[in-house]
């Protein structure tokens, strides 16, 4: 695999970052997962904006413009012979030695990884996945809101709990039992054609696809409501679906052992998936 590191394309085996980098020592790093359709980097503006906001709060200087980043991603795709791809971007704080650092991280490192998209079977979008409520609650974000950061332990525990079954997603609840989010997804449910999703104040990640789906739904005359909901709300929903950058919109056929709707993609979810694919590129 060819990767991008600080302005250079190189073989992944040659990439080196200092062991004193605070992204490694203290988890002071951010990442974005993006999908590329035929050379088009979907929602790049939204990804870059979220990265910049988080970096500013953490005191990490953003030393690449959006256009710099776009060119670097396209360069990395070309080096790997890909036009449809999974992209991961990392911005890691940089080398400031041992011990906490109070200043601005002015020499961060940029890494870009790309790989072919996995094969998604038709059943993923016809029936979807099972949603399993996790025993471990969603941890509270360290600051005012959750960053997409290198601090990924809560997600690791969730993944260990559900195992490697590809057709199961874990669902975090908050400490007080409210619906939160999936391990790698945001959550939505539909009741009588109204679309509901947990409020970002529950501590969830403000997902780029979550925001895009909400805007898309409202632009096409759906009612969308954010709030604090419980598992009981989910169990009686007409439809449930999850969103993420790579798998787009995925219906949920079962929550724990309770079937949702008819156990296949619902009418609203299907409409949103069609709209999503029409507008994301």
Secondary structure, 3 states (H helix, E strand, C coil): CEEEECCEEEEHHHCCCCCCEHHHHCCCEEEEEEEEECCEECCHHHHHHHHHHHHHHHCECCCCCHHHHHHHHHHHHHHCCCCCEEEEEEEECCECCCCCCCCCECCCEEEEEEEECCCCCCHHHHCCEEEEECCCCCCCCCCCCECCECCCHHHHHHHHHHCCCCCEEEEEECCCCEEEEECCCEEEEEECCEEEEECHHHCCECCHHHHHHHHHHHHCCCEEEEECCEHHHHHCCCEEEEEECCCEEEEEEEECCEECCCCCCCHHHHHHHHHHHHHCC
